[in-house]
């Protein structure tokens, strides 16, 4: 069974990175974050729309790195949830 990252987990990862490396805390656009987190869970008739966890993680990374819903200005930190998701 696949366990998806929750919004609170992604926010905690972000806060941890801010504490370690600095940057702006908080959300720039909560709706964009919700959208990025919902995409991997998309399904139709009980089947996920993405065939494996790597395909599930890539749209999340793509959305978050293009639009950056978190307040941090660096795109590298936006990809950290993808790393957590795939490991």
Secondary structure, DSSP 8 states (H G I E B T S, - for coil): ------HHHHHHHHHHHHHHH----SBS-HHHHHHHHHHTT-EETTEESSSSHHHHHHHHHHHHHHH--BS-S-HHHHTHHHHHHH-
